[in-house]
Amino acid sequence: ETLPGAVLDPGGIARTTINGANAVLGFNEQVAQSKLEFEIAYKAKTSLKEIGDWGDVTVSFEADTGQTYVISHGWSTTPPPITDNEGKAKITIEGPPAEEMV
C-alpha cells in the first residue's frame, strides 16, 4: 500500500567526462544501479525486518503519465525507518537498471 510521491532513478549507463589539460578527451562508462524510494502505510502487521531482508524482489513503478518500469532482482538497502504519528515507513530498493515496459 504505497503512498504518493515515489521516486525512481532507472539507472543505466553513467558517463563520466575525462578532461585533459587543454581539452575534453571523452568519457568513460559504467553501469549505474536503479533506485526506487517510496513510502508505505505502516500497520500493525507490517514487518520491517522482512522488508529489510528483501534480497531478490521484483518491483514495478507506474508513473502518472502511464510509463511503467520494472526492477528485477532488486534488494532493500536498509531496514525501513518509520515516522511516528504518521503511520509511514520509507523503503529504498536498488538493483540492476530498471526495464521500461512498452
N, C-alpha and C positions, 0 to 999 in steps of 0.2 A: 504494500500500500504506500506507494511513493507520493511525496508531496511536490507541489510545483517548484520549479527552479533548478532542475538538474542541469549539470554542465558536462559536456562531452568534449574531450580532446581526442580526435580519432587516431592520432599517431600517424605513422608512415615514415617517409624518408625525411630526415632532418639534415639540412645542409649548413655547413659552417664555412664562412668565407676565409680564404687564405690570402693574406696581404703580404706583399713583398715590400722592399724598401721604397720603391717608386711606382708600384703598380699593383693592381689586384691580380693575383695569379690564378685564381679559380676557386674551387671549393672541394670539400670532402663530404662524403655522405655516410650516414649510419641510420639504422632503423630506430625510430623512437616508439616507445610503448604508447598504447591508448590509455586514457584515464577518464573514468566516469565518476562524478561526485554527485550524490543525491541524498535526500533525507527521507526517512520513512516515519510513519506514525508508530511510536513506541508504545507497546501494550504489555500487559502482564505476562503474556506467553511468549513475548519476543526474547530470543536467546542471543545476547550479544556475543557470547562465546562461540556459538555456532556460526554466526556471521563472520566473526574474526578468524575462524578456522577455514573459511572457504578457500579452496586451493585449485579448483578446476570447475569453474562455473561458466555458464553462458548467459549473458545479459543482453537485452535489446534496449535501444534508446529510440524513441519516436519523437521527432521534432514537431513543433506546432505547425510547421509548413508541410508536414507529411513525409519527409525523409526518414528512413529507418536505418539504423546502424546496429551491427551485432558484434559483440566482443566474445570470441570463443576461447575457452581455456583460460579465463581470467582468474584473478585472485583478489581477495580482500587484503589491503595493505596493512591495516591495523584493526584491533577491536574498535568498533564504532563508539565514539563518545556520545553521551546523551545530554539533552538540555532539560534541566529541571523546570517544572511548571509549564512546559510547552509540549511535552509528550513527543519529542523528536529525537531521532538518532541519525547521525551523519555517517554515511557509508562511502568509502572510496574503493573502487575496483580498478585495477590495472591489468594489462595483458598485451597480447600481440596487437598490431594495428587493427582497428575496427574495420569491418567489411560493410560497405554501403549496399543495402539491399535495393535492387532496382526492379 
